[in-house]
Amino acid sequence: MIEFPAVRELAWTRQSSVRPAMDASGEQDWGGIDVLRQLGAVYQLEGNWGAIEVASQEPIVRIIGS
């Protein structure tokens, strides 16, 4: 899990034609993060689900077991 604390601005683009796939358990699967880059206090994320730019404090990464 990636948490972006104290978000000041968020833009989600290229999402209009995106549809989730169904995974083996029958749940919706939006895919993964293909790109994560930092430009100062702005973080850019990209994947099959579109692109997000978020201005926030430094992200917190948590590993969640299954």
C-alpha positions as protocol buffer text, in pm:
chain_id: "A"
residue {
  index: 1
  type: MET
  ca { x: 0 y: 0 z: 0 }
}
residue {
  index: 2
  type: ILE
  ca { x: 124 y: 351 z: -78 }
}
residue {
  index: 3
  type: GLU
  ca { x: -23 y: 629 z: 133 }
}
residue {
  index: 4
  type: PHE
  ca { x: 16 y: 996 z: 37 }
}
residue {
  index: 5
  type: PRO
  ca { x: -25 y: 1207 z: 354 }
}
residue {
  index: 6
  type: ALA
  ca { x: -139 y: 1570 z: 356 }
}
residue {
  index: 7
  type: VAL
  ca { x: -251 y: 1577 z: -9 }
}
residue {
  index: 8
  type: ARG
  ca { x: -266 y: 1934 z: -137 }
}
residue {
  index: 9
  type: GLU
  ca { x: -359 y: 1861 z: -498 }
}
residue {
  index: 10
  type: LEU
  ca { x: -453 y: 1554 z: -703 }
}
residue {
  index: 11
  type: ALA
  ca { x: -523 y: 1507 z: -1075 }
}
residue {
  index: 12
  type: TRP
  ca { x: -628 y: 1173 z: -1230 }
}
residue {
  index: 13
  type: THR
  ca { x: -611 y: 1171 z: -1611 }
}
residue {
  index: 14
  type: ARG
  ca { x: -656 y: 916 z: -1892 }
}
residue {
  index: 15
  type: GLN
  ca { x: -917 y: 725 z: -1691 }
}
residue {
  index: 16
  type: SER
  ca { x: -1227 y: 757 z: -1912 }
}
residue {
  index: 17
  type: SER
  ca { x: -1173 y: 442 z: -2121 }
}
residue {
  index: 18
  type: VAL
  ca { x: -1022 y: 226 z: -1847 }
}
residue {
  index: 19
  type: ARG
  ca { x: -1214 y: -81 z: -1731 }
}
residue {
  index: 20
  type: PRO
  ca { x: -1088 y: -321 z: -1464 }
}
residue {
  index: 21
  type: ALA
  ca { x: -1003 y: -681 z: -1546 }
}
residue {
  index: 22
  type: MET
  ca { x: -1137 y: -967 z: -1335 }
}
residue {
  index: 23
  type: ASP
  ca { x: -870 y: -1154 z: -1140 }
}
residue {
  index: 24
  type: ALA
  ca { x: -870 y: -1528 z: -1059 }
}
residue {
  index: 25
  type: SER
  ca { x: -1081 y: -1473 z: -745 }
}
residue {
  index: 26
  type: GLY
  ca { x: -1347 y: -1281 z: -942 }
}
residue {
  index: 27
  type: GLU
  ca { x: -1253 y: -941 z: -797 }
}
residue {
  index: 28
  type: GLN
  ca { x: -1189 y: -629 z: -1004 }
}
residue {
  index: 29
  type: ASP
  ca { x: -821 y: -580 z: -1083 }
}
residue {
  index: 30
  type: TRP
  ca { x: -713 y: -231 z: -1190 }
}
residue {
  index: 31
  type: GLY
  ca { x: -355 y: -343 z: -1255 }
}
residue {
  index: 32
  type: GLY
  ca { x: -38 y: -219 z: -1097 }
}
residue {
  index: 33
  type: ILE
  ca { x: 173 y: 93 z: -1088 }
}
residue {
  index: 34
  type: ASP
  ca { x: 407 y: 94 z: -1389 }
}
residue {
  index: 35
  type: VAL
  ca { x: 571 y: 431 z: -1317 }
}
residue {
  index: 36
  type: LEU
  ca { x: 628 y: 616 z: -990 }
}
residue {
  index: 37
  type: ARG
  ca { x: 845 y: 927 z: -1005 }
}
residue {
  index: 38
  type: GLN
  ca { x: 902 y: 1225 z: -782 }
}
residue {
  index: 39
  type: LEU
  ca { x: 933 y: 1583 z: -903 }
}
residue {
  index: 40
  type: GLY
  ca { x: 985 y: 1787 z: -587 }
}
residue {
  index: 41
  type: ALA
  ca { x: 668 y: 1754 z: -378 }
}
residue {
  index: 42
  type: VAL
  ca { x: 472 y: 1610 z: -674 }
}
residue {
  index: 43
  type: TYR
  ca { x: 450 y: 1235 z: -731 }
}
residue {
  index: 44
  type: GLN
  ca { x: 350 y: 1093 z: -1070 }
}
residue {
  index: 45
  type: LEU
  ca { x: 199 y: 746 z: -1096 }
}
residue {
  index: 46
  type: GLU
  ca { x: 103 y: 569 z: -1419 }
}
residue {
  index: 47
  type: GLY
  ca { x: -58 y: 237 z: -1503 }
}
residue {
  index: 48
  type: ASN
  ca { x: -332 y: 77 z: -1713 }
}
residue {
  index: 49
  type: TRP
  ca { x: -582 y: 272 z: -1500 }
}
residue {
  index: 50
  type: GLY
  ca { x: -449 y: 612 z: -1618 }
}
residue {
  index: 51
  type: ALA
  ca { x: -211 y: 865 z: -1465 }
}
residue {
  index: 52
  type: ILE
  ca { x: -219 y: 1044 z: -1130 }
}
residue {
  index: 53
  type: GLU
  ca { x: -23 y: 1347 z: -1014 }
}
residue {
  index: 54
  type: VAL
  ca { x: -41 y: 1412 z: -642 }
}
residue {
  index: 55
  type: ALA
  ca { x: 119 y: 1692 z: -441 }
}
residue {
  index: 56
  type: SER
  ca { x: 173 y: 1569 z: -87 }
}
residue {
  index: 57
  type: GLN
  ca { x: 420 y: 1497 z: 186 }
}
residue {
  index: 58
  type: GLU
  ca { x: 659 y: 1205 z: 134 }
}
residue {
  index: 59
  type: PRO
  ca { x: 465 y: 881 z: 69 }
}
residue {
  index: 60
  type: ILE
  ca { x: 447 y: 600 z: 322 }
}
residue {
  index: 61
  type: VAL
  ca { x: 490 y: 246 z: 187 }
}
residue {
  index: 62
  type: ARG
  ca { x: 333 y: -43 z: 382 }
}
residue {
  index: 63
  type: ILE
  ca { x: 376 y: -411 z: 301 }
}
residue {
  index: 64
  type: ILE
  ca { x: 49 y: -597 z: 363 }
}
residue {
  index: 65
  type: GLY
  ca { x: 55 y: -976 z: 395 }
}
residue {
  index: 66
  type: SER
  ca { x: -210 y: -1192 z: 237 }
}
